[in-house]
Every structure is written in C-alpha cells, then in structure tokens.
C-alpha cells in the first residue's frame, strides 16, 4: 500500500471507466482503431437491475492498454434490450464530465483521428504539470475531442 501524507492508501488505481454507447461498431472504430486501445473481450451479457433499473442485455467491449491485476480498462456498454438514452456531459457540470488518457505520441494519434474523420476540438497545446496536481515546471501536451457519442476525451503527453 502507498502512503499519502502519512496515511495508508487503500486504493491502487481506477479499475475501469464504463462508457454507454449507441453504436458499438462505431465506438470500437474510435477507441480501438483511432486511439489504439486493445479489445480484451467483446461479449453479450445479461446484467441484473438495481436501484430501480431493470435487468437488461448488453453488448460489452472491454478495452485495455496494458496487462496486470490492477491495470485500468474501459468498458464500452451498448444496451440491447432497451434503447440507449441520455446525453453526454458538458464540461464542468456536476458528475464525470471528461476522462483523459496518457499517450506516448499525441501527434500520431491526432493524425489517425483526423484520417478517420474525427474532429479534434483544438490543436494540442502545452500546459504546466501544476494542472495535473504535480509540482510546477513540467510540461504536458494536451488536446480534447469528443467520442462518437459526444463524450469529452482528453489526450495528454508528457514532454
């Protein structure tokens, strides 16, 4: 376990982020083909209901970028027994409004995204590591885009 300010940390990492999608094949073209995530499992599942939701069937694609017992991953979740609903979050609203990936070569990923017809919201820019909760002075190249369902995705590269 790690220590933070002298206290024991029980959390090792984010386990996963689940992203509801309307069209799994289009979402896979974005996350797998353009961003380069690896599909670990693509399956149909029955999910029990809880907190007022009904049991449902879904197609779930589990995507990762590394291996290990505590490695984070993404789940793309397309409901099959009910129509998809809801709208993507707006930046800075309550709740999760974006997520970010560390990347090794932001320019190459941006080129792949553009070749696939995706829109990058702004040209990659350099920011200070202070904005990442770290000591100032380090540099991070960053950009934002939206996935096929309109969710904000940030891409960051340490310089």
MIKOLTI-643200 format. One line per 4 residues: their letters; for each residue x, y, z of N, C-alpha, C. Coordinates in nm, 3 decimals, decimal comma. Layout:
N
A> X:Y:Z:X:Y:Z:X:Y:Z | ...
This chain:
159
XXXX> 0,082:-0,119:0,000:0,000:0,000:0,000:0,086:0,125:0,000 | 0,038:0,226:-0,067:0,110:0,352:-0,071:0,066:0,443:0,043 | 0,153:0,534:0,079:0,121:0,633:0,181:0,103:0,769:0,115 | 0,004:0,841:0,162:-0,020:0,977:0,117:-0,034:1,061:0,242
XXXX> 0,061:1,151:0,265:0,055:1,235:0,384:0,057:1,154:0,512 | 0,130:1,041:0,513:0,140:0,958:0,633:0,025:0,861:0,652 | -0,077:0,866:0,567:-0,190:0,775:0,579:-0,176:0,660:0,480 | -0,229:0,545:0,517:-0,228:0,430:0,426:-0,334:0,450:0,318
XXXX> -0,297:0,425:0,194:-0,391:0,436:0,083:-0,444:0,296:0,050 | -0,575:0,280:0,051:-0,636:0,152:0,019:-0,667:0,139:-0,130 | -0,667:0,248:-0,202:-0,698:0,246:-0,345:-0,568:0,239:-0,424 | -0,561:0,144:-0,518:-0,441:0,126:-0,600:-0,449:0,205:-0,730
XXXX> -0,564:0,204:-0,793:-0,581:0,269:-0,924:-0,730:0,270:-0,956 | -0,767:0,345:-1,057:-0,903:0,334:-1,109:-0,914:0,198:-1,176 | -1,018:0,123:-1,143:-1,037:-0,009:-1,203:-1,078:0,006:-1,349 | -1,189:0,077:-1,372:-1,236:0,094:-1,509:-1,330:0,214:-1,519
XXXX> -1,351:0,255:-1,641:-1,450:0,356:-1,674:-1,546:0,290:-1,771 | -1,676:0,296:-1,742:-1,778:0,239:-1,830:-1,843:0,352:-1,909 | -1,849:0,335:-2,040:-1,900:0,439:-2,129:-2,018:0,382:-2,206 | -2,135:0,440:-2,187:-2,252:0,398:-2,263:-2,242:0,446:-2,406
XXXX> -2,267:0,356:-2,501:-2,257:0,391:-2,643:-2,386:0,352:-2,715 | -2,415:0,421:-2,823:-2,533:0,391:-2,904:-2,502:0,290:-3,014 | -2,380:0,293:-3,066:-2,339:0,208:-3,179:-2,201:0,150:-3,147 | -2,197:0,024:-3,107:-2,072:-0,038:-3,064:-1,966:-0,039:-3,174
XXXX> -2,006:-0,072:-3,296:-1,907:-0,080:-3,403:-1,842:0,055:-3,428 | -1,920:0,161:-3,425:-1,863:0,296:-3,443:-1,773:0,331:-3,324 | -1,816:0,299:-3,203:-1,735:0,327:-3,084:-1,603:0,250:-3,090 | -1,606:0,125:-3,137:-1,483:0,047:-3,149:-1,388:0,107:-3,253
XXXX> -1,443:0,158:-3,362:-1,356:0,224:-3,461:-1,284:0,342:-3,398 | -1,349:0,412:-3,307:-1,288:0,527:-3,240:-1,186:0,482:-3,135 | -1,231:0,403:-3,038:-1,144:0,367:-2,925:-1,035:0,266:-2,963 | -1,069:0,170:-3,048:-0,971:0,068:-3,088:-0,884:0,117:-3,203
XXXX> -0,948:0,156:-3,313:-0,873:0,187:-3,435:-0,803:0,322:-3,428 | -0,872:0,426:-3,382:-0,812:0,560:-3,381:-0,726:0,584:-3,257 | -0,776:0,546:-3,138:-0,698:0,569:-3,016:-0,597:0,458:-2,987 | -0,621:0,339:-3,041:-0,524:0,231:-3,025:-0,543:0,141:-2,905
XXXX> -0,661:0,147:-2,839:-0,685:0,055:-2,728:-0,703:-0,087:-2,782 | -0,670:-0,185:-2,700:-0,677:-0,326:-2,740:-0,805:-0,388:-2,682 | -0,882:-0,457:-2,767:-1,002:-0,526:-2,720:-0,961:-0,651:-2,645 | -0,998:-0,658:-2,517:-0,968:-0,775:-2,434:-1,081:-0,876:-2,442
XXXX> -1,205:-0,826:-2,455:-1,323:-0,912:-2,462:-1,436:-0,832:-2,524 | -1,512:-0,894:-2,614:-1,630:-0,834:-2,675:-1,740:-0,938:-2,660 | -1,841:-0,911:-2,580:-1,936:-1,014:-2,542:-2,077:-0,958:-2,524 | -2,175:-1,049:-2,523:-2,313:-1,016:-2,488:-2,334:-1,064:-2,345
XXXX> -2,391:-0,977:-2,261:-2,408:-1,010:-2,118:-2,549:-0,976:-2,073 | -2,595:-1,051:-1,974:-2,718:-1,019:-1,902:-2,677:-0,947:-1,774 | -2,732:-0,830:-1,750:-2,698:-0,750:-1,633:-2,820:-0,741:-1,542 | -2,806:-0,775:-1,413:-2,920:-0,762:-1,321:-2,951:-0,615:-1,296
XXXX> -3,076:-0,586:-1,268:-3,115:-0,450:-1,235:-3,083:-0,417:-1,090 | -3,065:-0,290:-1,062:-3,051:-0,243:-0,924:-3,085:-0,095:-0,918 | -3,122:-0,049:-0,800:-3,164:0,089:-0,776:-3,270:0,135:-0,875 | -3,370:0,053:-0,896:-3,482:0,090:-0,981:-3,466:0,059:-1,128
XXXX> -3,349:0,016:-1,171:-3,332:-0,018:-1,313:-3,371:-0,164:-1,334 | -3,411:-0,195:-1,455:-3,449:-0,332:-1,488:-3,328:-0,411:-1,536 | -3,338:-0,543:-1,521:-3,236:-0,631:-1,579:-3,234:-0,605:-1,729 | -3,117:-0,619:-1,789:-3,108:-0,591:-1,932:-2,997:-0,671:-1,996
XXXX> -3,004:-0,676:-2,126:-2,900:-0,740:-2,205:-2,815:-0,629:-2,266 | -2,684:-0,652:-2,273:-2,595:-0,552:-2,331:-2,483:-0,619:-2,409 | -2,429:-0,544:-2,502:-2,302:-0,582:-2,565:-2,196:-0,500:-2,493 | -2,096:-0,567:-2,442:-1,989:-0,500:-2,368:-1,855:-0,534:-2,431
XXXX> -1,779:-0,431:-2,461:-1,643:-0,449:-2,511:-1,547:-0,394:-2,406 | -1,456:-0,478:-2,362:-1,357:-0,442:-2,260:-1,227:-0,410:-2,332 | -1,178:-0,287:-2,315:-1,058:-0,241:-2,385:-0,951:-0,201:-2,286 | -0,828:-0,237:-2,317:-0,718:-0,204:-2,228:-0,597:-0,155:-2,304
XXXX> -0,496:-0,121:-2,228:-0,370:-0,073:-2,288:-0,250:-0,137:-2,223 | -0,272:-0,217:-2,118:-0,161:-0,287:-2,052:-0,218:-0,411:-1,984 | -0,130:-0,489:-1,923:-0,171:-0,612:-1,855:-0,136:-0,604:-1,708 | -0,205:-0,682:-1,628:-0,173:-0,688:-1,486:-0,299:-0,690:-1,402
XXXX> -0,289:-0,732:-1,276:-0,407:-0,748:-1,192:-0,472:-0,617:-1,151 | -0,403:-0,505:-1,158:-0,461:-0,378:-1,116:-0,454:-0,274:-1,227 | -0,455:-0,320:-1,352:-0,448:-0,227:-1,464:-0,588:-0,174:-1,496 | -0,595:-0,048:-1,525:-0,723:0,016:-1,558:-0,767:-0,025:-1,698
XXXX> -0,898:-0,018:-1,722:-0,951:-0,050:-1,854:-1,079:0,030:-1,878 | -1,129:0,023:-2,000:-1,251:0,091:-2,041:-1,352:-0,016:-2,082 | -1,478:0,003:-2,043:-1,587:-0,083:-2,089:-1,678:0,001:-2,177 | -1,696:-0,040:-2,301:-1,797:0,022:-2,387:-1,923:-0,060:-2,369
XXXX> -2,035:0,006:-2,341:-2,157:-0,059:-2,296:-2,273:-0,017:-2,386 | -2,319:-0,109:-2,474:-2,433:-0,080:-2,562:-2,552:-0,162:-2,516 | -2,660:-0,096:-2,468:-2,779:-0,171:-2,428:-2,844:-0,236:-2,550 | -2,890:-0,359:-2,533:-2,955:-0,431:-2,643:-3,103:-0,451:-2,619
XXXX> -3,145:-0,460:-2,492:-3,286:-0,488:-2,463:-3,367:-0,362:-2,438 | -3,301:-0,248:-2,426:-3,369:-0,119:-2,412:-3,297:-0,019:-2,502 | -3,368:0,084:-2,548:-3,299:0,182:-2,633:-3,201:0,265:-2,551 | -3,088:0,303:-2,611:-2,994:0,390:-2,540:-3,061:0,523:-2,510
XXXX> -3,025:0,584:-2,400:-3,083:0,712:-2,363:-2,978:0,800:-2,298 | -3,013:0,926:-2,281:-2,924:1,019:-2,211:-2,841:1,101:-2,307 | -2,781:1,203:-2,252:-2,695:1,294:-2,327:-2,558:1,297:-2,263 | -2,453:1,324:-2,341:-2,320:1,333:-2,282:-2,310:1,454:-2,190
XXXX> -2,219:1,446:-2,096:-2,197:1,555:-2,001:-2,137:1,676:-2,071 | -2,156:1,790:-2,009:-2,089:1,913:-2,054:-1,973:1,938:-1,961 | -1,870:2,001:-2,013:-1,753:2,031:-1,930:-1,794:2,108:-1,805 | -1,738:2,067:-1,695:-1,751:2,133:-1,565:-1,889:2,123:-1,502
XXXX> -1,977:2,037:-1,553:-2,102:2,014:-1,483:-2,077:1,912:-1,373 | -2,171:1,898:-1,281:-2,158:1,802:-1,173:-2,153:1,661:-1,231 | -2,071:1,577:-1,173:-2,054:1,441:-1,222:-1,930:1,433:-1,310 | -1,908:1,318:-1,366:-1,790:1,299:-1,452:-1,817:1,368:-1,585
XXXX> -1,735:1,465:-1,619:-1,759:1,540:-1,742:-1,653:1,516:-1,849 | -1,542:1,451:-1,815:-1,447:1,406:-1,916:-1,350:1,308:-1,852 | -1,278:1,236:-1,936:-1,172:1,148:-1,888:-1,055:1,165:-1,982 | -0,938:1,123:-1,936:-0,816:1,150:-2,011:-0,726:1,028:-2,015
XXXX> -0,654:1,014:-2,126:-0,555:0,908:-2,141:-0,416:0,969:-2,154 | -0,318:0,909:-2,087:-0,178:0,942:-2,114:-0,140:0,869:-2,242 | -0,073:0,939:-2,333:-0,031:0,879:-2,460:0,118:0,904:-2,480 | 0,179:0,823:-2,566:0,321:0,839:-2,596:0,347:0,934:-2,712
XXXX> 0,255:0,936:-2,811:0,278:1,016:-2,931:0,147:1,083:-2,972 | 0,121:1,199:-2,913:-0,005:1,269:-2,937:-0,021:1,307:-3,084 | 0,085:1,350:-3,150:0,076:1,390:-3,291:0,029:1,273:-3,378 | 0,079:1,153:-3,353:0,039:1,036:-3,432:-0,107:1,002:-3,409
XXXX> -0,153:1,011:-3,285:-0,293:0,980:-3,255:-0,384:1,085:-3,318 | -0,348:1,212:-3,308:-0,428:1,317:-3,370:-0,436:1,296:-3,521 | -0,327:1,256:-3,584:-0,328:1,228:-3,728:-0,421:1,112:-3,760 | -0,419:1,004:-3,679:-0,510:0,890:-3,701:-0,655:0,932:-3,684
XXXX> -0,682:1,013:-3,581:-0,819:1,060:-3,558:-0,869:1,140:-3,678 | -0,788:1,232:-3,725:-0,829:1,315:-3,839:-0,847:1,231:-3,964 | -0,759:1,133:-3,986:-0,772:1,045:-4,103:-0,900:0,963:-4,096 | -0,947:0,935:-3,974:-1,071:0,860:-3,955:-1,194:0,951:-3,958
XXXX> -1,173:1,081:-3,981:-1,285:1,174:-3,989:-1,330:1,230:-3,856 | -1,255:1,206:-3,751:-1,290:1,259:-3,618:-1,244:1,403:-3,607 | -1,312:1,480:-3,522:-1,279:1,621:-3,502:-1,202:1,638:-3,372 | -1,086:1,698:-3,382:-1,009:1,737:-3,264:-1,055:1,878:-3,229
XXXX> -1,094:1,901:-3,104:-1,158:2,027:-3,068:-1,064:2,146:-3,070 | -0,936:2,123:-3,041:-0,838:2,230:-3,055:-0,701:2,170:-3,076 | -0,614:2,247:-3,137:-0,478:2,199:-3,162:-0,410:2,167:-3,029 | -0,331:2,061:-3,024:-0,260:2,029:-2,899:-0,180:2,150:-2,849
XXXX> -0,190:2,173:-2,718:-0,120:2,284:-2,656:-0,042:2,237:-2,535 | 0,058:2,314:-2,496:0,144:2,278:-2,384:0,094:2,346:-2,257 | 0,081:2,268:-2,151:0,043:2,319:-2,020:0,144:2,275:-1,916 | 0,133:2,333:-1,798:0,223:2,303:-1,688:0,170:2,184:-1,607
XXXX> 0,260:2,105:-1,551:0,219:1,989:-1,471:0,146:2,029:-1,343 | 0,148:2,155:-1,304:0,071:2,201:-1,188:-0,077:2,169:-1,208 | -0,126:2,178:-1,332:-0,265:2,148:-1,363:-0,296:1,999:-1,349 | -0,195:1,916:-1,325:-0,212:1,772:-1,307:-0,186:1,732:-1,163
XXXX> -0,187:1,829:-1,073:-0,165:1,802:-0,932:-0,021:1,771:-0,897 | 0,071:1,813:-0,982:0,213:1,786:-0,961:0,288:1,917:-0,938 | 0,413:1,906:-0,904:0,497:2,025:-0,888:0,503:2,101:-1,020 | 0,506:2,234:-1,016:0,513:2,312:-1,139:0,647:2,295:-1,208
XXXX> 0,647:2,325:-1,337:0,771:2,323:-1,414:0,778:2,215:-1,519 | 0,703:2,105:-1,501:0,698:2,003:-1,604:0,600:2,045:-1,713 | 0,610:1,984:-1,828:0,524:2,021:-1,940:0,445:1,902:-1,991 | 0,319:1,929:-2,027:0,229:1,828:-2,082:0,163:1,886:-2,207
XXXX> 0,168:1,811:-2,315:0,099:1,845:-2,439:-0,039:1,782:-2,432 | -0,144:1,857:-2,464:-0,279:1,809:-2,440:-0,376:1,857:-2,547 | -0,482:1,778:-2,570:-0,592:1,820:-2,656:-0,721:1,753:-2,610 | -0,833:1,800:-2,660:-0,965:1,744:-2,632:-1,032:1,706:-2,763
XXXX> -1,118:1,606:-2,756:-1,203:1,567:-2,867:-1,329:1,507:-2,808 | -1,422:1,473:-2,893:-1,544:1,404:-2,849:-1,546:1,266:-2,914 | -1,593:1,168:-2,838:-1,608:1,035:-2,896:-1,736:1,033:-2,981 | -1,768:0,923:-3,049:-1,885:0,920:-3,137:-2,018:0,949:-3,067
XXXX> -2,025:0,932:-2,934:-2,147:0,963:-2,860:-2,143:1,099:-2,794 | -2,039:1,177:-2,820:-2,032:1,313:-2,770:-1,961:1,331:-2,638 | -1,904:1,225:-2,582:-1,832:1,237:-2,455:-1,697:1,304:-2,478 | -1,659:1,392:-2,385:-1,528:1,456:-2,394:-1,417:1,358:-2,358
XXXX> -1,315:1,352:-2,443:-1,197:1,270:-2,419:-1,076:1,363:-2,430 | -0,990:1,359:-2,328:-0,867:1,438:-2,329:-0,750:1,344:-2,352 | -0,652:1,389:-2,428:-0,530:1,312:-2,452:-0,412:1,395:-2,405 | -0,324:1,335:-2,325:-0,211:1,405:-2,265:-0,081:1,330:-2,294
XXX> 0,023:1,407:-2,325:0,157:1,350:-2,346:0,258:1,431:-2,266 | 0,334:1,361:-2,181:0,441:1,429:-2,107:0,552:1,467:-2,204 | 0,605:1,586:-2,186:0,716:1,633:-2,271:0,846:1,627:-2,194
